[in-house]
C-alpha cells in the first residue's frame, strides 16, 4: 500500500478548500436538483481533530434536501477513546429508535472509518454508509496524521497492525460508497478504495481532503446516494453531465 500523499498536495489543501467553498453559490441550482430524501435519518461523523462544526454545511444541505441529518454530539474527534465508541453506538441506536428506521452514516476521513465499523456491529440499525476521503484500506500508514493516530489511540497498540488492517478493509454488509480524490493532500487515495462488489463502490471526485464536506460535487453525490430506497441500492451512474465531474 502507498504511503502518505505528496507534500505538494498537502501544502495546497487550504487554498483548494477555499475555492471549493466559494463554488457553492454558483452550484446551488444544480444541488437543488439532486434527488431528495423522505425524512430518513442520517448521522454525520467528523474527521480527525474536527467536530460538528466541520459538517455543518453538509448537514444543512441534506436537511434542505429532505433528510433528517444529525451531528454526532461527541465533541472533537481525537480518536476512539474516552467513551467515544460507546457514544457513537448509543447515538446510532437512539436515532434508529426515534425515527423507527435504519440510520445512514456519512463519515469524513477518520469518521468514515468509524462509520464502516458501526455498520458492521449494528446491522439492524444501519442502512448504508458513505465515506469521504476515509483511509480504511490502510489507516495506520497512508496519512500525514498516522503518528497522531497512534498517539491518541486510533490504533490500539495491543492489536497487531496486520489484524487491524484486515478488519478495517473488510466492507460492511450494507451498501457502502467511498468518495475520494486522487489529489487528496492528507490521505493517499489508494487507501480509500473499496473492493467493488454488488453493494460497494468508489466515486472519484476532483478536490482537496479538507474541502470534501462542502465540495459541491461531493454534496450532490452524497444526497444522490442517500436518496435510494432501502433495499434497492444501485451503483452511482456516471452518465450525462456527471461524466464531466465524476471520474
QUIKA-V79434 format. One record per backbone hydrogen bond with DSSP energy under -1.0 kcal/mol. CO is the residue of the C=O (numbers start at 1). NH is the residue of the N-H. E is the energy in kcal/mol with one decimal. If there is no record, write none. Layout:
((CO,NH,E) (CO,NH,E))
This chain:
((6,10,-1.5) (7,11,-2.5) (8,12,-1.1) (10,13,-1.4) (12,16,-2.3) (13,17,-2.4) (14,18,-1.9) (15,19,-1.7) (16,20,-2.1) (17,21,-2.2) (18,22,-2.3) (19,23,-1.1) (21,24,-1.3) (23,27,-1.7) (27,31,-2.5) (28,32,-2.2) (31,34,-1.3) (40,68,-2.1) (41,104,-2.2) (42,70,-2.7) (43,106,-2.8) (45,108,-2.5) (47,50,-1.9) (50,77,-3.1) (51,54,-1.4) (52,55,-1.0) (53,56,-1.2) (55,59,-2.6) (56,60,-2.8) (57,61,-2.2) (58,62,-2.4) (59,63,-2.3) (60,64,-2.2) (61,65,-1.5) (62,67,-2.6) (63,66,-1.7) (65,37,-2.9) (66,39,-2.6) (67,69,-1.2) (68,42,-2.5) (70,44,-2.5) (76,78,-1.2) (77,49,-4.4) (79,81,-2.2) (81,84,-1.5) (83,87,-2.5) (84,88,-2.5) (85,89,-2.1) (86,90,-2.5) (87,91,-2.0) (88,92,-2.3) (89,93,-2.4) (90,94,-2.6) (91,95,-2.2) (92,96,-2.4) (93,97,-2.3) (94,98,-2.3) (95,99,-2.3) (96,100,-1.4) (103,127,-2.3) (104,43,-2.7) (105,130,-2.5) (106,45,-2.7) (107,132,-2.6) (108,111,-2.4) (109,112,-1.3) (109,113,-1.1) (110,114,-2.0) (111,115,-2.2) (112,116,-2.0) (113,117,-1.6) (114,118,-2.7) (115,119,-2.1) (116,120,-1.7) (117,121,-1.7) (118,122,-1.9) (122,125,-1.5) (122,126,-1.6) (125,103,-3.5) (128,105,-2.4) (129,177,-2.5) (130,107,-2.4) (131,179,-3.1) (132,109,-3.3) (134,136,-1.4) (135,138,-1.5) (138,142,-2.3) (142,188,-2.6) (143,146,-1.3) (145,149,-2.3) (146,150,-1.8) (147,151,-2.1) (148,152,-2.4) (149,154,-2.9) (156,159,-2.2) (160,164,-2.3) (161,165,-2.9) (162,166,-2.2) (163,167,-2.0) (164,168,-2.6) (165,169,-2.1) (166,170,-1.1) (175,129,-2.4) (176,201,-1.6) (177,131,-2.9) (178,203,-3.1) (179,133,-3.0) (180,205,-2.8) (181,184,-1.4) (186,144,-2.1) (188,191,-1.6) (189,192,-1.7) (190,193,-1.0) (191,137,-2.7) (199,176,-2.4) (201,178,-2.3) (203,180,-2.2) (204,247,-1.7) (209,212,-1.3) (211,214,-1.8) (215,219,-2.5) (216,220,-2.3) (217,221,-1.8) (218,222,-2.6) (219,223,-2.3) (220,224,-2.5) (221,225,-2.4) (222,226,-2.5) (223,227,-1.5) (225,228,-1.0) (229,232,-2.1) (237,239,-1.4) (239,242,-1.8) (240,243,-1.5) (241,244,-1.4) (242,245,-1.3) (242,246,-2.7))
